[in-house]
Amino acid sequence: MKITVSLKEHGYPIYIERGLLEKAAEKIREVYPGKKIMIISDDQVYGIYGEKLKKNLSAYYECHSTVIPHGEPSKAFDTLPGVYASLLEAKITRSSLVVALGGGVTGDLAGFVAATFLRGVPFVQIPTSLLAQVDSSVGGKVAVDLPQGKNLVGAFYQPKLVLIDPDVLDTLPERYVTDGMGEVIKYGCIRDRALFEQLEACGTFAALKPHLTEVIARCVDIKREVVEADEFDTGERMLLNFGHTLGHAVEQYYQYKRESHGEAVSIGMYQITRLAEEKGLGVPGEAERIRKVLESYGLPVKAGIPAPELEQAMKLDKKNLNGKRNLILLKEIGEAYVYPAESGFFGDREV
């Protein structure tokens, strides 16, 4: 299956197909005529797929690799000098290619490296986690974290190609599948009631798995629609951050060591919808439906943190514009909107 992101200057194809990793070189040759590739991966993913990909690419390219520790703490400035040094050692130039092989952390970091090294080296995304396949590998947002908050230093830098192979999810630890389901459920909430109802009907990942390729494709296509309409995140694209304002604050509160991204977003989606309903800003009963679906896929809905303790992180949220905190709320499941909230919106409640 091929989905094309059509942007004025930086459009690119996304392929979604079982067994696609074995055809990586064939697909990369369609977009990259150069000679040298640097694979950036993490120590867990590279051990499973790195050498296999390197061998596949080496039939046509001079292939190098650099490996970072897995986990959110690697998505930081401290990681960058070592990665840049490996690119210099391999004599990577602006006519070379960076390939990101891994989950969201690897994709975000490798994309940021590609965007900034020599002022821009082309790159390809090969996402290996469910979260990265349905969300972070598409759209060109690349970033690193600061101690004060998530993704605060970054760029919009579109890949040349995204290769999504659902088969690689078979080697994911269960928690990372659950983590990705947080973003899958988000897409149903903001844009596709039928997708939400499908997730509701399946109720478990095992029941959903036979439909996984089409579910990934639907999430990717929703993101394509939104990115094409708003490449630089000033309007409609903000809707993709449903649950993220609270979620990012929860992640930061525990220094990225307790909730994963999808788990934190899950908490954010339920809590913000529940609060919106209490304030008359959404259809009553939708929060409860969301809670049941989230919990059926093993996701949390409560962090146990007083909202005032999360306020500082929320003040740094990138969606805040003109002194307003732009929150993403639901009119109903399947239809989201941007709500400019005053400070104190969350009150003293525990989330």
C-alpha positions in Angstrom: 0.0 0.0 0.0 1.3 3.4 -0.9 0.2 6.8 0.6 1.7 10.0 -0.8 2.1 13.1 1.4 1.6 16.0 -1.0 3.4 19.1 0.1 4.4 22.1 -2.0 8.2 21.4 -1.8 8.7 18.3 0.3 6.2 15.6 -0.6 7.1 11.9 -0.1 5.7 8.4 -0.3 4.8 6.1 2.6 4.8 2.4 2.0 2.8 0.1 4.3 3.4 -3.6 3.7 4.2 -6.8 5.6 7.8 -7.9 4.9 8.7 -4.5 3.6 12.0 -4.4 5.6 13.4 -7.0 3.2 12.7 -4.6 0.3 14.2 -1.5 1.9 17.0 -1.1 -0.6 14.6 -1.4 -3.5 12.3 1.3 -2.2 15.2 3.6 -1.1 16.7 3.4 -4.6 13.5 5.0 -5.9 14.2 8.2 -3.9 18.0 8.2 -3.3 20.5 7.9 -6.1 23.6 8.6 -3.9 26.3 6.2 -2.6 26.5 6.4 1.2 24.1 5.7 4.0 24.3 6.1 7.8 21.8 4.0 9.8 20.9 5.5 13.2 19.2 3.0 15.5 19.0 2.1 19.2 20.7 -0.8 21.0 17.5 -2.9 21.2 16.2 -2.5 17.6 19.7 -2.7 16.0 20.3 -6.1 17.6 17.2 -7.5 15.9 17.0 -5.7 12.6 20.2 -3.6 12.2 22.6 -6.0 10.5 19.8 -7.4 8.3 19.0 -3.9 7.0 22.7 -3.1 6.6 23.2 -6.2 4.6 20.2 -5.4 2.4 21.4 -1.8 1.8 25.0 -2.8 1.3 24.2 -4.4 -2.1 23.9 -0.9 -3.5 25.4 1.5 -0.9 28.4 2.1 1.3 26.6 1.5 4.6 27.5 2.7 8.1 25.7 2.6 11.4 25.6 4.3 14.8 23.7 3.0 17.8 22.2 5.0 20.7 20.9 3.7 24.1 17.1 2.9 23.9 14.6 5.0 25.8 13.4 8.6 26.1 16.5 9.9 28.0 18.6 9.4 24.8 16.5 12.1 23.0 18.6 14.8 24.5 21.4 17.2 23.6 23.9 15.0 25.4 23.4 12.3 22.8 24.0 14.6 19.8 27.8 15.1 19.9 28.5 11.3 19.7 26.1 10.9 16.8 27.5 13.9 14.9 31.0 12.5 15.5 30.0 9.2 14.0 28.7 11.0 10.9 32.0 12.9 10.6 34.0 9.7 11.0 32.0 8.1 8.2 32.5 11.2 6.0 28.8 11.7 5.6 28.1 14.6 3.3 25.0 16.5 2.1 24.7 14.0 -0.7 24.6 11.1 1.8 21.5 9.6 3.4 20.5 9.1 7.1 18.2 6.2 7.8 16.3 6.2 11.1 15.6 2.6 12.2 13.6 2.4 15.4 10.8 3.9 17.4 9.7 7.4 18.1 12.9 8.4 20.1 15.2 7.2 17.3 13.1 8.8 14.6 12.9 12.1 16.3 16.6 12.2 17.2 17.8 10.9 13.8 15.5 13.4 12.0 16.9 16.2 14.1 20.4 15.1 13.4 19.6 15.0 9.7 18.0 18.4 9.8 21.0 20.0 11.5 24.1 18.2 10.3 25.7 20.2 7.5 22.5 22.2 7.6 20.5 19.3 6.2 21.1 15.8 5.0 18.2 13.8 3.4 16.7 11.0 5.6 14.4 8.1 5.5 12.2 6.8 8.3 11.8 3.0 9.0 9.7 3.0 12.2 9.7 -0.2 14.2 7.3 0.6 17.0 3.5 0.9 16.7 3.6 4.5 18.0 6.2 5.5 15.4 4.4 3.7 12.6 1.0 5.4 13.2 2.3 8.8 14.2 5.8 10.1 14.8 7.4 8.9 11.6 5.0 10.9 9.4 4.8 14.7 9.3 8.3 15.9 9.6 8.4 16.9 13.2 11.9 16.2 14.5 13.2 17.2 18.0 15.1 16.6 21.1 13.9 17.2 24.7 15.1 19.7 27.3 15.0 19.1 31.0 12.2 21.6 31.2 10.0 19.8 28.7 9.5 17.5 25.7 10.4 18.3 22.1 11.3 22.0 22.9 14.1 22.1 20.4 13.4 20.8 16.9 12.5 21.5 13.3 10.0 20.7 10.6 12.1 18.5 8.3 10.3 16.0 6.1 11.7 12.6 5.2 12.3 11.4 1.7 10.4 8.2 2.3 8.7 6.3 5.1 8.8 2.4 5.1 6.3 0.8 7.5 6.5 -3.0 8.0 3.8 -4.2 10.4 5.7 -7.6 10.8 8.4 -5.9 12.9 5.8 -5.3 15.6 5.9 -9.0 16.4 9.2 -8.5 18.2 7.9 -5.6 20.3 7.6 -6.0 24.1 3.9 -5.9 25.1 4.2 -2.5 26.8 5.4 -0.9 23.5 2.4 -2.3 21.7 0.1 -0.9 24.4 2.0 2.4 24.2 1.3 2.7 20.4 -2.4 2.0 21.0 -2.6 5.3 22.8 -1.9 7.1 19.6 -4.2 4.7 17.5 -7.1 5.5 19.8 -6.3 9.2 19.6 -6.9 9.1 15.8 -10.3 7.6 16.3 -11.1 10.2 18.9 -10.1 13.2 16.8 -11.1 12.3 13.3 -12.7 8.9 12.7 -15.6 7.6 14.8 -15.8 4.4 12.7 -12.1 3.7 13.6 -12.9 4.3 17.3 -15.9 1.9 17.1 -13.7 -0.7 15.4 -11.3 -0.5 18.3 -14.2 -0.6 20.8 -15.6 -3.7 19.1 -12.2 -5.6 19.0 -11.4 -4.7 22.6 -8.0 -6.3 22.7 -4.8 -6.1 20.6 -5.0 -9.8 19.8 -8.5 -9.3 18.2 -7.3 -6.2 16.4 -4.2 -7.7 15.0 -5.7 -9.3 11.8 -6.8 -5.7 10.9 -3.6 -4.1 11.9 -2.2 -3.1 8.5 -5.5 -1.3 7.6 -5.6 0.4 11.0 -2.0 1.6 10.6 -2.9 2.8 7.1 -6.0 4.7 8.3 -4.0 6.5 11.1 -1.3 7.4 8.6 -3.8 8.7 6.1 -5.5 10.9 8.8 -2.1 12.3 9.6 -1.4 12.9 5.9 -4.7 14.8 5.5 -3.9 17.0 8.5 -0.2 17.6 7.6 -1.1 18.6 4.0 -3.6 21.1 5.4 -1.2 22.5 8.0 2.5 21.5 7.6 3.8 23.9 10.3 1.4 23.2 13.1 -0.4 26.6 13.4 -4.0 25.5 12.9 -5.6 22.1 12.2 -2.5 20.1 12.9 -2.8 21.1 16.6 -5.7 18.5 16.7 -3.1 15.7 16.5 -2.0 16.8 20.0 -5.2 15.6 21.7 -4.2 14.5 25.2 -0.6 15.7 24.7 -0.6 18.9 26.8 -1.4 16.9 30.0 0.5 13.9 28.7 3.7 15.7 28.1 3.5 17.3 31.6 3.0 13.8 33.2 6.0 12.4 31.3 8.2 15.3 32.4 6.9 15.2 36.0 8.5 11.7 36.4 11.4 12.6 34.2 10.3 10.2 31.5 10.9 7.3 33.8 7.4 6.2 34.7 4.7 6.6 32.0 5.6 6.0 28.4 4.5 8.6 25.8 1.4 6.6 24.8 0.5 5.9 28.4 0.8 9.6 29.3 -1.3 10.6 26.3 -3.9 8.1 27.3 -4.2 9.8 30.7 -4.3 13.2 29.0 -7.1 12.1 26.6 -9.4 10.8 29.3 -8.8 13.5 31.9 -9.2 16.4 29.4 -12.4 14.9 28.0 -13.8 14.3 31.5 -13.0 17.9 32.5 -14.5 19.3 29.3 -17.7 17.4 29.9 -17.9 18.8 33.4 -17.6 22.3 31.9 -20.2 21.7 29.3 -17.7 21.7 26.4 -18.4 18.2 25.1 -21.1 15.5 24.7 -21.8 13.8 28.0 -20.8 10.2 28.2 -17.9 10.3 25.6 -15.2 10.4 28.3 -16.6 7.2 29.8 -16.5 5.4 26.4 -12.9 6.6 25.9 -12.0 5.3 29.4 -13.4 1.9 28.6 -11.5 1.6 25.3 -8.2 2.8 26.8 -8.4 0.4 29.7 -9.4 -2.5 27.4 -6.1 -2.0 25.6 -4.2 -1.9 28.9 -3.7 1.9 29.0 -3.9 4.0 32.2 -6.4 6.9 32.7 -5.1 8.5 35.9 -1.6 9.7 37.0 -2.5 10.7 40.6 -0.8 14.1 40.3 -2.4 17.4 41.4 -2.9 19.6 38.3 -1.2 22.6 39.9 2.1 20.6 40.0 1.9 20.1 36.2 1.2 23.8 35.5 4.8 24.8 34.8 5.3 22.1 32.1 2.0 23.1 30.6 3.0 26.7 30.4 5.9 25.7 28.1 3.6 23.8 25.7 4.2 24.6 22.1 0.5 25.0 21.3 0.3 28.0 23.6 -0.2 31.1 21.4 -0.9 34.8 22.3 -1.1 34.1 26.0 -3.7 31.4 25.6 -3.3 27.7 26.3 -4.7 25.9 23.2 -6.2 22.7 24.4 -7.6 20.0 22.1 -11.1 19.0 23.1 -13.8 16.8 21.5 -17.2 18.0 20.3 -17.8 14.3 20.2 -15.8 11.2 19.4 -14.5 11.7 15.9 -14.6 15.5 15.9 -11.9 17.6 17.8 -11.5 21.3 18.1 -9.0 23.8 19.5 -10.1 25.5 22.7 -8.2 28.6 23.9 -8.3 28.1 27.7 -7.5 30.6 30.4 -5.0 29.8 33.1 -6.5 27.8 35.9 -8.6 25.7 33.5 -7.5 22.5 35.3 -8.2 23.9 38.8 -6.9 21.9 41.8 -8.0 18.5 40.7 -5.8 15.4 40.6 -5.2 14.0 37.1 
